[in-house]
């Protein structure tokens, strides 16, 4: 990723995506293959999604194959983000299930103690 204010900035290519961070306005540039990916702004550390490539981002349109590849990579980026969210939710669910299991152990121990108290109160005849 390149930024416009760096001294050694590389000239954008036809398929580079030029965009600004919606949080701080930092000008950012990334190859079209990064479309759809989540990146972190180097200035404000805000997580942002790289927009899709379009004609405004370059001087000439990419080939049909390039557009198709960019679309697939954008979908892949979205799917990877969804997988990350689902994996995070699974970790939270696993923690919840473990806590429930721990509580069930405590409940069973309490029930065992109650049973013992009841049995000692009514001795067998």
C-alpha positions in Angstrom: 0.0 0.0 0.0 1.3 3.4 -0.9 0.3 6.8 0.5 0.4 10.1 -1.4 2.5 11.9 1.1 5.4 9.5 1.2 8.6 10.7 -0.5 9.1 7.5 -2.4 5.5 6.9 -3.6 5.1 4.7 -6.6 3.1 6.0 -9.5 -0.4 4.3 -9.5 -0.9 1.7 -12.2 -4.1 1.3 -14.3 -5.6 -1.2 -11.9 -4.6 0.5 -8.6 -7.4 1.5 -6.4 -7.1 5.0 -5.0 -9.3 5.9 -2.0 -9.4 7.8 1.3 -9.8 6.5 4.8 -13.4 7.5 5.8 -12.1 8.2 9.4 -9.2 10.5 8.9 -9.1 11.2 5.1 -5.7 9.7 4.5 -5.1 9.0 0.8 -4.5 5.3 0.2 -3.6 3.3 -2.8 -3.7 -0.5 -3.3 -3.5 -2.9 -6.2 -6.9 -3.9 -7.5 -6.3 -7.4 -6.1 -6.9 -5.9 -2.7 -10.5 -5.0 -3.5 -12.8 -6.1 -0.7 -10.0 -6.8 1.8 -10.0 -5.3 5.2 -7.0 -3.2 5.9 -5.9 -0.9 8.7 -5.3 2.8 8.0 -1.6 3.6 8.8 -2.6 6.9 10.3 -5.7 6.4 12.4 -5.6 2.6 12.7 -9.2 2.4 11.6 -10.1 -0.9 9.9 -11.6 -0.2 6.5 -12.7 -2.3 3.5 -10.9 -1.6 0.2 -13.5 -0.5 -2.3 -14.0 -2.3 -5.6 -12.0 -1.0 -8.6 -14.0 1.1 -11.1 -13.2 3.4 -14.0 -12.6 6.4 -11.8 -9.6 4.6 -10.3 -7.6 4.2 -13.5 -7.2 5.7 -16.9 -8.4 2.6 -18.8 -10.7 -0.3 -17.9 -9.1 -3.6 -17.1 -9.7 -6.6 -19.4 -12.7 -8.9 -19.0 -10.4 -11.5 -17.3 -9.0 -8.9 -14.9 -12.4 -7.6 -14.0 -13.5 -11.2 -13.4 -10.5 -11.9 -11.2 -11.0 -8.7 -9.2 -14.6 -9.6 -8.6 -13.6 -13.1 -7.5 -11.0 -11.7 -5.2 -13.5 -9.2 -3.8 -15.9 -12.0 -3.0 -13.0 -14.0 -1.5 -12.2 -11.1 0.7 -15.8 -10.8 1.8 -15.9 -14.5 2.5 -12.7 -14.4 4.5 -14.1 -11.6 6.6 -17.3 -13.6 7.2 -15.2 -16.7 8.1 -13.2 -14.6 10.6 -16.5 -13.3 12.2 -17.9 -16.8 12.4 -14.7 -18.2 13.9 -14.9 -15.4 16.5 -18.5 -16.2 17.2 -17.6 -19.9 17.5 -14.9 -19.1 20.1 -17.4 -17.1 22.1 -19.9 -19.9 21.9 -17.3 -22.4 23.0 -16.5 -20.2 26.0 -20.2 -20.0 26.8 -20.7 -23.8 26.6 -17.7 -24.4 28.9 -19.1 -22.0 31.5 -22.5 -23.8 31.3 -20.7 -27.1 31.8 -18.8 -25.7 34.8 -22.2 -24.5 36.3 -23.7 -28.0 35.7 -20.9 -29.6 37.6 -21.6 -27.2 40.5 -25.4 -27.9 40.3 -24.8 -31.7 40.4 -22.5 -31.3 43.4 -25.2 -29.3 45.2 -27.9 -31.9 44.3 -25.6 -34.7 45.6 -25.2 -32.7 48.9 -29.0 -32.2 49.1 -29.6 -35.9 48.5 -27.1 -36.8 51.3 -28.9 -34.4 53.7 -32.3 -35.9 52.9 -31.0 -39.5 53.3 -29.5 -38.7 56.7 -32.7 -37.1 57.9 -34.8 -40.2 57.1 -32.8 -43.2 58.3 -33.9 -46.5 57.0 -36.1 -48.5 59.4 
